[in-house]
Amino acid sequence: MEHYRERLAVRLCLKHLRQLGCLDAFEALKKKKNIRLEDPRLTELHDVLVLRGDFVETERVLERAMDGKVLF
């Protein structure tokens, strides 16, 4: 149970750091604790849409998902 709580706390911290735009701290914590915040494909979507604002690439990511090449 203790391990679960620690992982949950770290995931919440990661989420908060990413929302604040503290990406260096986000990456450092993620690497140190070896914890994924979410599925890598959702991370890709977040990076493309939120961080880069690349709407064309966002459409490509979503099209791949609709074609069944990426499962969310």
Secondary structure, 3 states (H helix, E strand, C coil): CHHHHHHHHHHHHHHHHHHHCCHHHHHHHHHHHCCCCCCHHHHHHHHHHHHCCCHHHHHHHHHHHHCCCCCC
